Structure formats: C-alpha cells, structure tokens
Amino acid sequence: MMNLRRKKLLNTDGSFTIMTTLPESDWLIRYILSFGSEAEVISPQHIREMLQFELNKITMKYKT
C-alpha cells in the first residue's frame, strides 16, 4: 500500500485546495476528470496539459 501525504486547506470562498502526491498514470487523469468542472489542477503544468489533451479528445467526440 502506498503511503501518500495529503494536505487539505479550506479557502475563503468555501472551496478546498488539496495537496498530495499520486502516481502519474491514466488513472490519475480519469480520477481528476471524475470531478468535472469542480476540479482544477494548479500544478504541475504537464498534468494540466494532459488533462487539456483528454478534454480536447472528449470535445471532438461530441461535436456535431
């Protein structure tokens, strides 16, 4: 079992910032996408780019 460190901060607007270390994989991208528009990855940049790539593929599937 992985020993993951997590830190959860409550922001003044009622949202949360969660800082953690997770293995980089397709699972991670799907996990983040499962939160829909409620989630935003602040860093690292390459994970943001991976999410954008997946979202572009989804958008192309549903363009009519």
N, CA, C and O atoms as a Tripos MOL2 file, in Angstrom:
@<TRIPOS>MOLECULE
protein
  256   255    64     0     0
PROTEIN
NO_CHARGES

@<TRIPOS>ATOM
      1 N           0.8450   -1.1890    0.0000 N.3       1 MET1
      2 CA          0.0000    0.0000    0.0000 C.3       1 MET1
      3 C           0.8840    1.2440    0.0000 C.2       1 MET1
      4 O           1.9020    1.3000    0.6900 O.2       1 MET1
      5 N           0.4770    2.2380   -0.7860 N.am      2 MET2
      6 CA          1.2420    3.4750   -0.8810 C.3       2 MET2
      7 C           1.0230    4.3360    0.3520 C.2       2 MET2
      8 O          -0.0750    4.3770    0.9060 O.2       2 MET2
      9 N           2.0650    5.0160    0.7730 N.am      3 ASN3
     10 CA          1.9710    5.9670    1.8540 C.3       3 ASN3
     11 C           1.9070    7.3540    1.2230 C.2       3 ASN3
     12 O           2.9390    7.9390    0.8980 O.2       3 ASN3
     13 N           0.7000    7.8760    1.0520 N.am      4 LEU4
     14 CA          0.5130    9.1600    0.3890 C.3       4 LEU4
     15 C           0.3030   10.2600    1.4160 C.2       4 LEU4
     16 O          -0.4840   10.1120    2.3510 O.2       4 LEU4
     17 N           1.0070   11.3480    1.2350 N.am      5 ARG5
     18 CA          0.8040   12.5100    2.0940 C.3       5 ARG5
     19 C          -0.2520   13.3920    1.4520 C.2       5 ARG5
     20 O          -0.2450   13.6140    0.2410 O.2       5 ARG5
     21 N          -1.1620   13.8920    2.2840 N.am      6 ARG6
     22 CA         -2.2070   14.7800    1.7820 C.3       6 ARG6
     23 C          -2.3640   15.9490    2.7330 C.2       6 ARG6
     24 O          -2.2280   15.8050    3.9480 O.2       6 ARG6
     25 N          -2.6510   17.1030    2.1680 N.am      7 LYS7
     26 CA         -2.9300   18.2860    2.9550 C.3       7 LYS7
     27 C          -4.1540   18.9520    2.3540 C.2       7 LYS7
     28 O          -4.2040   19.1830    1.1460 O.2       7 LYS7
     29 N          -5.1340   19.2620    3.1790 N.am      8 LYS8
     30 CA         -6.3780   19.8580    2.7000 C.3       8 LYS8
     31 C          -6.5340   21.2270    3.3660 C.2       8 LYS8
     32 O          -6.5020   21.3470    4.5910 O.2       8 LYS8
     33 N          -6.7040   22.2550    2.5310 N.am      9 LEU9
     34 CA         -6.8760   23.6190    3.0240 C.3       9 LEU9
     35 C          -8.2420   24.1490    2.6200 C.2       9 LEU9
     36 O          -8.6670   23.9630    1.4800 O.2       9 LEU9
     37 N          -8.9300   24.8040    3.5360 N.am     10 LEU10
     38 CA        -10.2010   25.4490    3.2280 C.3      10 LEU10
     39 C          -9.9070   26.8730    2.7770 C.2      10 LEU10
     40 O          -9.2840   27.6470    3.5040 O.2      10 LEU10
     41 N         -10.3610   27.2140    1.5720 N.am     11 ASN11
     42 CA        -10.1650   28.5620    1.0340 C.3      11 ASN11
     43 C         -11.2710   29.4840    1.5140 C.2      11 ASN11
     44 O         -12.3190   29.0150    1.9580 O.2      11 ASN11
     45 N         -11.0520   30.7820    1.4330 N.am     12 THR12
     46 CA        -12.0240   31.7580    1.9290 C.3      12 THR12
     47 C         -13.3360   31.7280    1.1580 C.2      12 THR12
     48 O         -14.3700   32.1370    1.6870 O.2      12 THR12
     49 N         -13.3110   31.2470   -0.0920 N.am     13 ASP13
     50 CA        -14.5380   31.1760   -0.8860 C.3      13 ASP13
     51 C         -15.3180   29.8740   -0.6450 C.2      13 ASP13
     52 O         -16.3200   29.6200   -1.3120 O.2      13 ASP13
     53 N         -14.8540   29.0480    0.3140 N.am     14 GLY14
     54 CA        -15.5350   27.7940    0.6160 C.3      14 GLY14
     55 C         -15.0100   26.5950   -0.1540 C.2      14 GLY14
     56 O         -15.3970   25.4610    0.1280 O.2      14 GLY14
     57 N         -14.1400   26.8280   -1.1140 N.am     15 SER15
     58 CA        -13.5460   25.7200   -1.8690 C.3      15 SER15
     59 C         -12.3730   25.1390   -1.0840 C.2      15 SER15
     60 O         -11.9400   25.6970   -0.0760 O.2      15 SER15
     61 N         -11.8750   24.0140   -1.5680 N.am     16 PHE16
     62 CA        -10.7470   23.3600   -0.9260 C.3      16 PHE16
     63 C          -9.5490   23.3220   -1.8660 C.2      16 PHE16
     64 O          -9.7040   23.2270   -3.0840 O.2      16 PHE16
     65 N          -8.3770   23.3970   -1.2980 N.am     17 THR17
     66 CA         -7.1420   23.1160   -2.0190 C.3      17 THR17
     67 C          -6.5670   21.8600   -1.3850 C.2      17 THR17
     68 O          -6.3330   21.8110   -0.1770 O.2      17 THR17
     69 N          -6.3430   20.8520   -2.2080 N.am     18 ILE18
     70 CA         -5.7790   19.6030   -1.7220 C.3      18 ILE18
     71 C          -4.4100   19.4240   -2.3510 C.2      18 ILE18
     72 O          -4.2600   19.4750   -3.5710 O.2      18 ILE18
     73 N          -3.4260   19.2150   -1.5090 N.am     19 MET19
     74 CA         -2.0670   18.9710   -1.9890 C.3      19 MET19
     75 C          -1.7260   17.5210   -1.6590 C.2      19 MET19
     76 O          -1.8330   17.0910   -0.5100 O.2      19 MET19
     77 N          -1.3170   16.7780   -2.6750 N.am     20 THR20
     78 CA         -0.9950   15.3750   -2.4840 C.3      20 THR20
     79 C          -0.0080   14.9230   -3.5400 C.2      20 THR20
     80 O           0.2530   15.6320   -4.5120 O.2      20 THR20
     81 N           0.5240   13.7630   -3.3430 N.am     21 THR21
     82 CA          1.3810   13.1240   -4.3300 C.3      21 THR21
     83 C           0.7070   11.8320   -4.7490 C.2      21 THR21
     84 O           0.4230   10.9750   -3.9120 O.2      21 THR21
     85 N           0.4500   11.6880   -6.0330 N.am     22 LEU22
     86 CA         -0.1800   10.4920   -6.5800 C.3      22 LEU22
     87 C           0.6440    9.9880   -7.7470 C.2      22 LEU22
     88 O           1.3420   10.7660   -8.3970 O.2      22 LEU22
     89 N           0.5700    8.6930   -8.0200 N.am     23 PRO23
     90 CA          1.3080    8.1770   -9.1740 C.3      23 PRO23
     91 C           0.7430    8.7380  -10.4700 C.2      23 PRO23
     92 O          -0.4730    8.8160  -10.6450 O.2      23 PRO23
     93 N           1.6260    9.1240  -11.3700 N.am     24 GLU24
     94 CA          1.2070    9.6860  -12.6480 C.3      24 GLU24
     95 C           0.8150    8.5480  -13.5840 C.2      24 GLU24
     96 O           1.6310    7.6890  -13.9200 O.2      24 GLU24
     97 N          -0.4540    8.5590  -14.0000 N.am     25 SER25
     98 CA         -0.9630    7.4790  -14.8550 C.3      25 SER25
     99 C          -2.2650    7.9140  -15.4990 C.2      25 SER25
    100 O          -2.7900    8.9890  -15.2110 O.2      25 SER25
    101 N          -2.7790    7.0580  -16.3800 N.am     26 ASP26
    102 CA         -4.1020    7.3120  -16.9650 C.3      26 ASP26
    103 C          -5.1620    7.3540  -15.8710 C.2      26 ASP26
    104 O          -6.1290    8.1110  -15.9550 O.2      26 ASP26
    105 N          -4.9660    6.5230  -14.8350 N.am     27 TRP27
    106 CA         -5.9100    6.5360  -13.7170 C.3      27 TRP27
    107 C          -6.0060    7.9260  -13.1030 C.2      27 TRP27
    108 O          -7.1050    8.3950  -12.8050 O.2      27 TRP27
    109 N          -4.8780    8.5860  -12.9110 N.am     28 LEU28
    110 CA         -4.8790    9.9120  -12.3050 C.3      28 LEU28
    111 C          -5.6950   10.8850  -13.1350 C.2      28 LEU28
    112 O          -6.4910   11.6470  -12.5870 O.2      28 LEU28
    113 N          -5.5110   10.8730  -14.4440 N.am     29 ILE29
    114 CA         -6.2570   11.7820  -15.3200 C.3      29 ILE29
    115 C          -7.7530   11.4910  -15.2220 C.2      29 ILE29
    116 O          -8.5550   12.4180  -15.1050 O.2      29 ILE29
    117 N          -8.1360   10.2200  -15.2680 N.am     30 ARG30
    118 CA         -9.5570    9.8580  -15.1520 C.3      30 ARG30
    119 C         -10.1120   10.2490  -13.7810 C.2      30 ARG30
    120 O         -11.2490   10.7100  -13.6750 O.2      30 ARG30
    121 N          -9.3150   10.0660  -12.7470 N.am     31 TYR31
    122 CA         -9.7410   10.4380  -11.3970 C.3      31 TYR31
    123 C         -10.0310   11.9350  -11.3160 C.2      31 TYR31
    124 O         -11.0730   12.3380  -10.8000 O.2      31 TYR31
    125 N          -9.1310   12.7440  -11.8130 N.am     32 ILE32
    126 CA         -9.3350   14.1970  -11.7860 C.3      32 ILE32
    127 C         -10.5550   14.5710  -12.6180 C.2      32 ILE32
    128 O         -11.3670   15.3940  -12.1940 O.2      32 ILE32
    129 N         -10.6900   13.9730  -13.7990 N.am     33 LEU33
    130 CA        -11.8380   14.2790  -14.6610 C.3      33 LEU33
    131 C         -13.1600   13.8720  -14.0120 C.2      33 LEU33
    132 O         -14.2030   14.4350  -14.3430 O.2      33 LEU33
    133 N         -13.1330   12.9120  -13.1000 N.am     34 SER34
    134 CA        -14.3700   12.4730  -12.4390 C.3      34 SER34
    135 C         -14.9950   13.5800  -11.5990 C.2      34 SER34
    136 O         -16.1720   13.4930  -11.2480 O.2      34 SER34
    137 N         -14.2340   14.6130  -11.2720 N.am     35 PHE35
    138 CA        -14.7610   15.7420  -10.5100 C.3      35 PHE35
    139 C         -15.3840   16.8070  -11.4120 C.2      35 PHE35
    140 O         -15.9140   17.8080  -10.9290 O.2      35 PHE35
    141 N         -15.3150   16.5840  -12.7190 N.am     36 GLY36
    142 CA        -15.9130   17.5190  -13.6700 C.3      36 GLY36
    143 C         -15.3040   18.9030  -13.5590 C.2      36 GLY36
    144 O         -14.1050   19.0580  -13.3260 O.2      36 GLY36
    145 N         -16.1520   19.9040  -13.7300 N.am     37 SER37
    146 CA        -15.6690   21.2860  -13.7190 C.3      37 SER37
    147 C         -15.3760   21.8000  -12.3110 C.2      37 SER37
    148 O         -14.9350   22.9370  -12.1470 O.2      37 SER37
    149 N         -15.6160   20.9800  -11.3060 N.am     38 GLU38
    150 CA        -15.3470   21.3930   -9.9240 C.3      38 GLU38
    151 C         -13.8740   21.3060   -9.5570 C.2      38 GLU38
    152 O         -13.4610   21.8520   -8.5340 O.2      38 GLU38
    153 N         -13.0710   20.6260  -10.3790 N.am     39 ALA39
    154 CA        -11.6520   20.4460  -10.0600 C.3      39 ALA39
    155 C         -10.7740   21.2920  -10.9690 C.2      39 ALA39
    156 O         -11.0840   21.5010  -12.1420 O.2      39 ALA39
    157 N          -9.6880   21.7650  -10.4130 N.am     40 GLU40
    158 CA         -8.6570   22.4430  -11.2030 C.3      40 GLU40
    159 C          -7.2980   22.0150  -10.6770 C.2      40 GLU40
    160 O          -7.0250   22.1260   -9.4810 O.2      40 GLU40
    161 N          -6.4610   21.5350  -11.5540 N.am     41 VAL41
    162 CA         -5.0860   21.2060  -11.1910 C.3      41 VAL41
    163 C          -4.2700   22.4840  -11.3250 C.2      41 VAL41
    164 O          -4.2250   23.0960  -12.3920 O.2      41 VAL41
    165 N          -3.6430   22.8690  -10.2610 N.am     42 ILE42
    166 CA         -2.8400   24.0860  -10.2710 C.3      42 ILE42
    167 C          -1.4330   23.7830  -10.7750 C.2      42 ILE42
    168 O          -0.8660   24.5510  -11.5520 O.2      42 ILE42
    169 N          -0.8860   22.6880  -10.3390 N.am     43 SER43
    170 CA          0.4220   22.2500  -10.8020 C.3      43 SER43
    171 C           0.5490   20.7620  -10.5440 C.2      43 SER43
    172 O          -0.1430   20.2300   -9.6760 O.2      43 SER43
    173 N           1.3930   20.0930  -11.2580 N.am     44 PRO44
    174 CA          2.3710   20.5600  -12.2360 C.3      44 PRO44
    175 C           1.7280   20.8260  -13.5980 C.2      44 PRO44
    176 O           0.6660   20.2930  -13.9200 O.2      44 PRO44
    177 N           2.3880   21.6470  -14.3670 N.am     45 GLN45
    178 CA          1.8840   22.0710  -15.6660 C.3      45 GLN45
    179 C           1.6420   20.9000  -16.6130 C.2      45 GLN45
    180 O           0.6550   20.9040  -17.3480 O.2      45 GLN45
    181 N           2.5190   19.8980  -16.6130 N.am     46 HIS46
    182 CA          2.3480   18.7940  -17.5590 C.3      46 HIS46
    183 C           1.0820   17.9790  -17.2650 C.2      46 HIS46
    184 O           0.5220   17.3760  -18.1810 O.2      46 HIS46
    185 N           0.6220   17.9500  -16.0170 N.am     47 ILE47
    186 CA         -0.6530   17.2830  -15.7130 C.3      47 ILE47
    187 C          -1.8030   18.1340  -16.2480 C.2      47 ILE47
    188 O          -2.7740   17.5940  -16.7780 O.2      47 ILE47
    189 N          -1.7070   19.4360  -16.1190 N.am     48 ARG48
    190 CA         -2.7210   20.3230  -16.7100 C.3      48 ARG48
    191 C          -2.8070   20.0940  -18.2200 C.2      48 ARG48
    192 O          -3.8980   20.0500  -18.7890 O.2      48 ARG48
    193 N          -1.6430   19.9490  -18.8620 N.am     49 GLU49
    194 CA         -1.6180   19.7150  -20.3110 C.3      49 GLU49
    195 C          -2.2020   18.3540  -20.6710 C.2      49 GLU49
    196 O          -2.8840   18.2270  -21.6870 O.2      49 GLU49
    197 N          -1.9460   17.3360  -19.8560 N.am     50 MET50
    198 CA         -2.5320   16.0120  -20.0940 C.3      50 MET50
    199 C          -4.0560   16.0770  -19.9760 C.2      50 MET50
    200 O          -4.7670   15.4520  -20.7630 O.2      50 MET50
    201 N          -4.5520   16.8230  -19.0090 N.am     51 LEU51
    202 CA         -5.9980   16.9950  -18.8540 C.3      51 LEU51
    203 C          -6.5880   17.7260  -20.0620 C.2      51 LEU51
    204 O          -7.6410   17.3430  -20.5710 O.2      51 LEU51
    205 N          -5.9180   18.7550  -20.5060 N.am     52 GLN52
    206 CA         -6.3940   19.5040  -21.6700 C.3      52 GLN52
    207 C          -6.4570   18.5990  -22.8980 C.2      52 GLN52
    208 O          -7.4130   18.6720  -23.6700 O.2      52 GLN52
    209 N          -5.4590   17.7590  -23.0840 N.am     53 PHE53
    210 CA         -5.4380   16.8310  -24.2080 C.3      53 PHE53
    211 C          -6.6400   15.8830  -24.1440 C.2      53 PHE53
    212 O          -7.3160   15.6690  -25.1510 O.2      53 PHE53
    213 N          -6.9030   15.3210  -22.9750 N.am     54 GLU54
    214 CA         -8.0530   14.4180  -22.8150 C.3      54 GLU54
    215 C          -9.3690   15.1570  -23.0380 C.2      54 GLU54
    216 O         -10.2780   14.6300  -23.6800 O.2      54 GLU54
    217 N          -9.4710   16.3530  -22.5200 N.am     55 LEU55
    218 CA        -10.7020   17.1390  -22.7000 C.3      55 LEU55
    219 C         -10.9240   17.4860  -24.1650 C.2      55 LEU55
    220 O         -12.0640   17.4980  -24.6310 O.2      55 LEU55
    221 N          -9.8570   17.7670  -24.8930 N.am     56 ASN56
    222 CA         -9.9890   18.0310  -26.3330 C.3      56 ASN56
    223 C         -10.4930   16.7900  -27.0620 C.2      56 ASN56
    224 O         -11.3220   16.9040  -27.9650 O.2      56 ASN56
    225 N         -10.0060   15.6040  -26.6860 N.am     57 LYS57
    226 CA        -10.4850   14.3660  -27.3100 C.3      57 LYS57
    227 C         -11.9690   14.1560  -27.0170 C.2      57 LYS57
    228 O         -12.7240   13.7330  -27.8930 O.2      57 LYS57
    229 N         -12.3830   14.4510  -25.7920 N.am     58 ILE58
    230 CA        -13.8000   14.3230  -25.4290 C.3      58 ILE58
    231 C         -14.6370   15.3030  -26.2330 C.2      58 ILE58
    232 O         -15.6900   14.9420  -26.7570 O.2      58 ILE58
    233 N         -14.1750   16.5350  -26.3300 N.am     59 THR59
    234 CA        -14.9070   17.5600  -27.0810 C.3      59 THR59
    235 C         -15.0870   17.1470  -28.5340 C.2      59 THR59
    236 O         -16.1670   17.3220  -29.0960 O.2      59 THR59
    237 N         -14.0380   16.6000  -29.1500 N.am     60 MET60
    238 CA        -14.1240   16.1970  -30.5480 C.3      60 MET60
    239 C         -15.1430   15.0600  -30.7290 C.2      60 MET60
    240 O         -15.7990   15.0010  -31.7690 O.2      60 MET60
    241 N         -15.2880   14.1830  -29.7740 N.am     61 LYS61
    242 CA        -16.2620   13.0960  -29.8530 C.3      61 LYS61
    243 C         -17.6950   13.6100  -29.9070 C.2      61 LYS61
    244 O         -18.5490   13.0080  -30.5580 O.2      61 LYS61
    245 N         -17.9560   14.7060  -29.2350 N.am     62 TYR62
    246 CA        -19.3190   15.1810  -29.1110 C.3      62 TYR62
    247 C         -19.6400   16.3900  -29.9700 C.2      62 TYR62
    248 O         -20.7340   16.9440  -29.8650 O.2      62 TYR62
    249 N         -18.7050   16.8150  -30.8220 N.am     63 LYS63
    250 CA        -19.0090   17.8750  -31.7780 C.3      63 LYS63
    251 C         -19.9440   17.3300  -32.8530 C.2      63 LYS63
    252 O         -19.7590   16.2140  -33.3390 O.2      63 LYS63
    253 N         -20.9180   18.1000  -33.2090 N.am     64 THR64
    254 CA        -21.8450   17.6620  -34.2670 C.3      64 THR64
    255 C         -21.7880   18.5830  -35.4450 C.2      64 THR64
    256 O         -22.4980   18.3710  -36.4280 O.2      64 THR64
@<TRIPOS>BOND
     1     1     2 1
     2     2     3 1
     3     3     4 2
     4     3     5 am
     5     5     6 1
     6     6     7 1
     7     7     8 2
     8     7     9 am
     9     9    10 1
    10    10    11 1
    11    11    12 2
    12    11    13 am
    13    13    14 1
    14    14    15 1
    15    15    16 2
    16    15    17 am
    17    17    18 1
    18    18    19 1
    19    19    20 2
    20    19    21 am
    21    21    22 1
    22    22    23 1
    23    23    24 2
    24    23    25 am
    25    25    26 1
    26    26    27 1
    27    27    28 2
    28    27    29 am
    29    29    30 1
    30    30    31 1
    31    31    32 2
    32    31    33 am
    33    33    34 1
    34    34    35 1
    35    35    36 2
    36    35    37 am
    37    37    38 1
    38    38    39 1
    39    39    40 2
    40    39    41 am
    41    41    42 1
    42    42    43 1
    43    43    44 2
    44    43    45 am
    45    45    46 1
    46    46    47 1
    47    47    48 2
    48    47    49 am
    49    49    50 1
    50    50    51 1
    51    51    52 2
    52    51    53 am
    53    53    54 1
    54    54    55 1
    55    55    56 2
    56    55    57 am
    57    57    58 1
    58    58    59 1
    59    59    60 2
    60    59    61 am
    61    61    62 1
    62    62    63 1
    63    63    64 2
    64    63    65 am
    65    65    66 1
    66    66    67 1
    67    67    68 2
    68    67    69 am
    69    69    70 1
    70    70    71 1
    71    71    72 2
    72    71    73 am
    73    73    74 1
    74    74    75 1
    75    75    76 2
    76    75    77 am
    77    77    78 1
    78    78    79 1
    79    79    80 2
    80    79    81 am
    81    81    82 1
    82    82    83 1
    83    83    84 2
    84    83    85 am
    85    85    86 1
    86    86    87 1
    87    87    88 2
    88    87    89 am
    89    89    90 1
    90    90    91 1
    91    91    92 2
    92    91    93 am
    93    93    94 1
    94    94    95 1
    95    95    96 2
    96    95    97 am
    97    97    98 1
    98    98    99 1
    99    99   100 2
   100    99   101 am
   101   101   102 1
   102   102   103 1
   103   103   104 2
   104   103   105 am
   105   105   106 1
   106   106   107 1
   107   107   108 2
   108   107   109 am
   109   109   110 1
   110   110   111 1
   111   111   112 2
   112   111   113 am
   113   113   114 1
   114   114   115 1
   115   115   116 2
   116   115   117 am
   117   117   118 1
   118   118   119 1
   119   119   120 2
   120   119   121 am
   121   121   122 1
   122   122   123 1
   123   123   124 2
   124   123   125 am
   125   125   126 1
   126   126   127 1
   127   127   128 2
   128   127   129 am
   129   129   130 1
   130   130   131 1
   131   131   132 2
   132   131   133 am
   133   133   134 1
   134   134   135 1
   135   135   136 2
   136   135   137 am
   137   137   138 1
   138   138   139 1
   139   139   140 2
   140   139   141 am
   141   141   142 1
   142   142   143 1
   143   143   144 2
   144   143   145 am
   145   145   146 1
   146   146   147 1
   147   147   148 2
   148   147   149 am
   149   149   150 1
   150   150   151 1
   151   151   152 2
   152   151   153 am
   153   153   154 1
   154   154   155 1
   155   155   156 2
   156   155   157 am
   157   157   158 1
   158   158   159 1
   159   159   160 2
   160   159   161 am
   161   161   162 1
   162   162   163 1
   163   163   164 2
   164   163   165 am
   165   165   166 1
   166   166   167 1
   167   167   168 2
   168   167   169 am
   169   169   170 1
   170   170   171 1
   171   171   172 2
   172   171   173 am
   173   173   174 1
   174   174   175 1
   175   175   176 2
   176   175   177 am
   177   177   178 1
   178   178   179 1
   179   179   180 2
   180   179   181 am
   181   181   182 1
   182   182   183 1
   183   183   184 2
   184   183   185 am
   185   185   186 1
   186   186   187 1
   187   187   188 2
   188   187   189 am
   189   189   190 1
   190   190   191 1
   191   191   192 2
   192   191   193 am
   193   193   194 1
   194   194   195 1
   195   195   196 2
   196   195   197 am
   197   197   198 1
   198   198   199 1
   199   199   200 2
   200   199   201 am
   201   201   202 1
   202   202   203 1
   203   203   204 2
   204   203   205 am
   205   205   206 1
   206   206   207 1
   207   207   208 2
   208   207   209 am
   209   209   210 1
   210   210   211 1
   211   211   212 2
   212   211   213 am
   213   213   214 1
   214   214   215 1
   215   215   216 2
   216   215   217 am
   217   217   218 1
   218   218   219 1
   219   219   220 2
   220   219   221 am
   221   221   222 1
   222   222   223 1
   223   223   224 2
   224   223   225 am
   225   225   226 1
   226   226   227 1
   227   227   228 2
   228   227   229 am
   229   229   230 1
   230   230   231 1
   231   231   232 2
   232   231   233 am
   233   233   234 1
   234   234   235 1
   235   235   236 2
   236   235   237 am
   237   237   238 1
   238   238   239 1
   239   239   240 2
   240   239   241 am
   241   241   242 1
   242   242   243 1
   243   243   244 2
   244   243   245 am
   245   245   246 1
   246   246   247 1
   247   247   248 2
   248   247   249 am
   249   249   250 1
   250   250   251 1
   251   251   252 2
   252   251   253 am
   253   253   254 1
   254   254   255 1
   255   255   256 2
@<TRIPOS>SUBSTRUCTURE
     1 MET1         2 RESIDUE 1 A MET
     2 MET2         6 RESIDUE 1 A MET
     3 ASN3        10 RESIDUE 1 A ASN
     4 LEU4        14 RESIDUE 1 A LEU
     5 ARG5        18 RESIDUE 1 A ARG
     6 ARG6        22 RESIDUE 1 A ARG
     7 LYS7        26 RESIDUE 1 A LYS
     8 LYS8        30 RESIDUE 1 A LYS
     9 LEU9        34 RESIDUE 1 A LEU
    10 LEU10       38 RESIDUE 1 A LEU
    11 ASN11       42 RESIDUE 1 A ASN
    12 THR12       46 RESIDUE 1 A THR
    13 ASP13       50 RESIDUE 1 A ASP
    14 GLY14       54 RESIDUE 1 A GLY
    15 SER15       58 RESIDUE 1 A SER
    16 PHE16       62 RESIDUE 1 A PHE
    17 THR17       66 RESIDUE 1 A THR
    18 ILE18       70 RESIDUE 1 A ILE
    19 MET19       74 RESIDUE 1 A MET
    20 THR20       78 RESIDUE 1 A THR
    21 THR21       82 RESIDUE 1 A THR
    22 LEU22       86 RESIDUE 1 A LEU
    23 PRO23       90 RESIDUE 1 A PRO
    24 GLU24       94 RESIDUE 1 A GLU
    25 SER25       98 RESIDUE 1 A SER
    26 ASP26      102 RESIDUE 1 A ASP
    27 TRP27      106 RESIDUE 1 A TRP
    28 LEU28      110 RESIDUE 1 A LEU
    29 ILE29      114 RESIDUE 1 A ILE
    30 ARG30      118 RESIDUE 1 A ARG
    31 TYR31      122 RESIDUE 1 A TYR
    32 ILE32      126 RESIDUE 1 A ILE
    33 LEU33      130 RESIDUE 1 A LEU
    34 SER34      134 RESIDUE 1 A SER
    35 PHE35      138 RESIDUE 1 A PHE
    36 GLY36      142 RESIDUE 1 A GLY
    37 SER37      146 RESIDUE 1 A SER
    38 GLU38      150 RESIDUE 1 A GLU
    39 ALA39      154 RESIDUE 1 A ALA
    40 GLU40      158 RESIDUE 1 A GLU
    41 VAL41      162 RESIDUE 1 A VAL
    42 ILE42      166 RESIDUE 1 A ILE
    43 SER43      170 RESIDUE 1 A SER
    44 PRO44      174 RESIDUE 1 A PRO
    45 GLN45      178 RESIDUE 1 A GLN
    46 HIS46      182 RESIDUE 1 A HIS
    47 ILE47      186 RESIDUE 1 A ILE
    48 ARG48      190 RESIDUE 1 A ARG
    49 GLU49      194 RESIDUE 1 A GLU
    50 MET50      198 RESIDUE 1 A MET
    51 LEU51      202 RESIDUE 1 A LEU
    52 GLN52      206 RESIDUE 1 A GLN
    53 PHE53      210 RESIDUE 1 A PHE
    54 GLU54      214 RESIDUE 1 A GLU
    55 LEU55      218 RESIDUE 1 A LEU
    56 ASN56      222 RESIDUE 1 A ASN
    57 LYS57      226 RESIDUE 1 A LYS
    58 ILE58      230 RESIDUE 1 A ILE
    59 THR59      234 RESIDUE 1 A THR
    60 MET60      238 RESIDUE 1 A MET
    61 LYS61      242 RESIDUE 1 A LYS
    62 TYR62      246 RESIDUE 1 A TYR
    63 LYS63      250 RESIDUE 1 A LYS
    64 THR64      254 RESIDUE 1 A THR
